[in-house]
Amino acid sequence: MKEIIIASGNKGKIREAQEILKEFKIISMEELGINVDVEEDQKTFEGNARKKAEEIAKMLEGKLCIADDSGIEIEFLGGFPGVFTKRWHEGTDRDRNLEIIKKLEGVPKEKRKISFITAMAASNGTNTICEIGRLDGFVAQEVRGENGFGFDEIFELQNGKTLAELSQEEKNEISARKMALQLLKAQFNEHSILYTK
């Protein structure tokens, strides 16, 4: 079974990758004893995902590595916070979410469009492919739900529920990361050069 190194220690991400990429053995960097933090200094999610996958693949002498970068973009705020989703505001997830709600005070629902974007890249250090998964919704008027983390409590879907009001199974079905992984998997057959080692 061919191996893929995943640039994450997040058990949920690793499990999701293993479920979708069944024909590969997914190995975390942790298992290999690699503790490296690639600086996310690119202007796009895709740029950060590509950089992480490429740098780690080179460290692993050409083994196939997958890496992702994700975050939210709010249309009314010109795509803010984008690649700065995790670092634009000090404090907890709740603090950030309340700050976003404040920024959109008085803005009607149809102008509160939000997108969750995941870029997923695969690289062997020489060749890199990348796919994007996307989930669209609206910024809720207030925080709602107990089942999420990050911005789940303010990300409202077309059905009026926030991501934090869904079960884990329901959330997994519409996951932008899952979508990006599936698109990446579809490309693997066309790019067999990626995993010749």
N, C-alpha and C positions, 0 to 999 in steps of 0.2 A: 504494500500500500504506500503510495507516494505521500510525502509529508509536506505540510504547510505550517510555517511558523506564524503565529498571530501576535501582532504587536500590542498585546493587551494582557492584563492580569485579571480583567473583569470576567467572573465566572459565567455571567449571563451572556456576554458577547461570545465567549468560547463555546458555550453550549449551542447557541444559535448557529454559529459557523459550522459546528460539527453536524448539526441536523441538516443543514442545507448542502454542505460539501461532503456528503456521506462517503464518497469514494476516496477521500483523503484522510490522513491522520492529522488532526489539528493539535499542534504543540504550542504551549504558551512560552513566552520568553523566560518566564520564571522557571519553568521546568528545565530550561537550558542553562540556567544560572546567569542570564543576561539581565543587567539592570541599567538600562540606558534611557535617557530622557531626550528625545529629539526635539529641538526647539521648533515650535509651530509659529514660524515667522512669515509664512506666505500670505498672499492677499485673498486666497480662495480656499474653500474646504478641500477642493481637488488638489490644489498645490500642496497643502499640508499633508494630505493622505499619501500623495506620491512621494514627497520628501521622506516621510517616515518609513514607508515600505522600501524605498531604494537604499536609504542609509543602513537600515537593519539587514537587508539582503546582502549588501556588500560586506558587512561585518561577519555574516554567516557564510561568506565565500560562495555566494550564488545560489543558496537555498531559496526556495520560494517563500516570500513573506507577504502577508496581507496586513494592511493598516487602514484605519478609518479616521476621519475627522467629521464632526457634525455640529450642528447648532441651529439657531432659529434666525429667520429674517422677517422683519415686520415691514410690510409695504408702506404704510403711512409714515414710517420713520426712515424711509429711504434704504431699507434693507438692514437697518440696525437690529441687533448687535452683530450679526454675521459671525465672522471668525473670532470675534471677541466675546462670544456668548458666555464662556466660562470665566472671563476675567475683566468684564467691563465695570463691575461694581463689587465693592468689598462686602463681605457679610455672607449670610446664608442664602440658599435657593429662595426661601420665602421673601427675604429682603429684596432680592433682585426682582422677583415676580411682582411684589407690591409697587416697586419703583416703575416697572413697565406699565402697570395699570394706571399709575399716576400720570405717566407721560401721555396716555391715551384718554385722559379724563374728558368727557363731553364728545368724544369721537363716536359717530354712529357705527353700528355693527358692520355694515357693508364696507366700511373703510378700515376695519380692524383686522385685515387679512394677515395671517401669519403662516409661514412655511417652516417645517422641520426638514432639514436637508442632511443627508449622510453621503459623504464621498467615500468609496471603498476602493483602495488600490491594491494591486498585486504586482510584485516585482521580483526578478531574480538578480537585481543589481545592474543589469544591462538593459533588459526590456521591461517596460511597465505598462499596465493597462489600468484604466480607472472607470468606474461606473457611479452614477448618482441615483440615490433613492430619495423620494420626496413625499411629504405628507402635508396637505393644506388644511387650514382651518381658520379660526378667528380668535383674537385675544378676548377671553371672558371678561365680564365687568368686575368679577370678584373671584378670589381663589375658591375652588370647589373640588372635593374628592379627597380620599385618603389613600388611594392605591398607587400613588406615583412618586416620582422624585423629579428633581430639576424643575422644568417649567410645565410638567404634566397638569398641574392644578389650574393653570390659566390657558391651556391649549384646548379650545372648544371645537369640536367636530361639527359637521353639517347637521348631525342629529341632535345637537344641543348639549351633548354630554362632553365633559372635559376628559382628557386622557386618564386623569386620576380617578375618574368615576367608572372606568372600565375594569374588567377582570384582566389578569395577566394574559390569559389566553386570547381575549378580544384584542388587547393591545399588540400582542405578537403578530396577529393576522394582518395588521395594517402598518407594521413597523417599517420605517424608511430604511433601516439597516438591513432588514430581511430582503427588501426589494433590491437594494444595491448588491447584496450578496448573490441573489438569484441572477441578476443581470451579469455579474462578474463570472459566475459559473457557466452561463451560456457562452461567454467569450472564451473560456478555457479551451474548448474543443478547437476553436479557430487559431488559438495561439499556443499550440503544444510546445513551442520553443521555450515557453516560460518555465516548464517543469521537467526539463530533461535530466536534471541532476538528482 
